[in-house]
Amino acid sequence: MSYERRSITTCLIVATLLHACSGESPDAVERQETIETTLAFTGASIWDGSGRGIIEDGVLLVRDGRVVEVGTGAPPPGTKAVALDGMWIVPGIINSHGHVSGRWAPDDVHDPADRAAGDLELYRRYGITTVVSLGDEPQEAFALRDSQDEPGLDRARIFVAGPVVADKVPHEAAAQAARNAAAGVDWLKIRVDDNLGTAQKMPWPPVEAVLAIGDDTGIPVATHIFYYEDAMRLIESGSGLIAHSVRDRAVDEAFFDAIKTAGICYVPTLVREVSTFVYAERPSFFDDPFFLEGAKRSEMERLTHPDYMAGIAASAAAEGYRLALAQAKENLAMLQEAGVPIAFGTDSGPPGRFPGYFEHMEFGLMSDAGLTPEEILLSATSVAADCMGLSDLGSLEVGKWADFLVLRENPLADIAAMRSLDHVYIAGREAALQ
């Protein structure tokens, strides 16, 4: 029996000893062991999200929803083997900037909690196992967040930001941020943008008031931006995340230095721009079988109504955002080259931004910008987890949640192989793709 890492058997022995020394009674230990089954996923090539390479013919051990070990060789006696010969295992995708509203649940689902869960089930269907919802999710999403740290989860995980803060008066902005903090949000979210000159931008005094609330409560502030100057000022003022691309001009060394010194991350959301102009005509992806597997037909009908398409075709903003996408892609390439941490995110979930499928579109756009498949995968797994403070997600390492995807093709050769999704596991439990 050979190993690339610590012996799988040794790891199980250590885990058992730690369990025995935990102070639990023998009866409690016995009860726990009756509900724990160690699963051994065998035969796949494993890319664990650490960036340390590929484990060929690997063995992934999972117990009680968490990773026990990753290595090679025969699985220990008593484990339940799941043969994945010829497959690929990668960590589940983390979307650092999505939105969960309940909009994407089936039309015959009416309960607000079920509708929010429906969004998360759709994300899961496409391999997105965690969504950081940066604003305006329903109150029911908080309860979904609070109930997800357990084995048996059958939907994507969610983290929440509450109402987006865009008040123009400092004390009102501070009050809304304080209410969000009291509600138990994971992030605060502000919006500093003028919609290509068509709206009033959030002034700096209320921006600074929200940043002060974030500092006082220890809750990071994610900032929606468009312009270079706004991004720079927010970085210097204490923003915890740049939640969109700079799209008005090229980034430069001063920007690289500022964001790296601040120790924060950058979320490109390239596909957000696509959604602003692509519906001027019926998009080609509406015929993609992979899209149709999870597409909401009523939303497709809305977007292809002749009046809607005509409105997009006549929109000056649509052309402005088309140009912004080109700048965003150029900036992404420069930021990646400069070593700025890039957290995968899409801004999917609002109208016209199909959860799940848009994440795969984002992969393609990041590839078009010049990122390698492994750079994209790191952005969507361990880097995203680090950026969003999700310490037990993002990589298949001992003790972390066993959220992972099984693919038929090698995603390190071509990022489009992420579409070859065969199984999705969340907390070690297989979730149906249909």
Helices and strands as residue ranges (DSSP letters): H 8-20, H 26-35, E 39-47, E 54-63, E 66-72, E 80-83, E 88-91, E 93-98, H 112-125, E 128-133, H 140-146, E 157-159, H 170-183, E 188-191, H 204-217, E 221-224, H 228-237, E 241-242, H 253-262, E 265-266, H 270-277, G 278-280, G 284-287, H 289-292, H 297-303, H 306-313, H 316-338, H 357-368, H 373-380, H 382-388, E 404-407, G 415-419, E 421-426, E 429-431
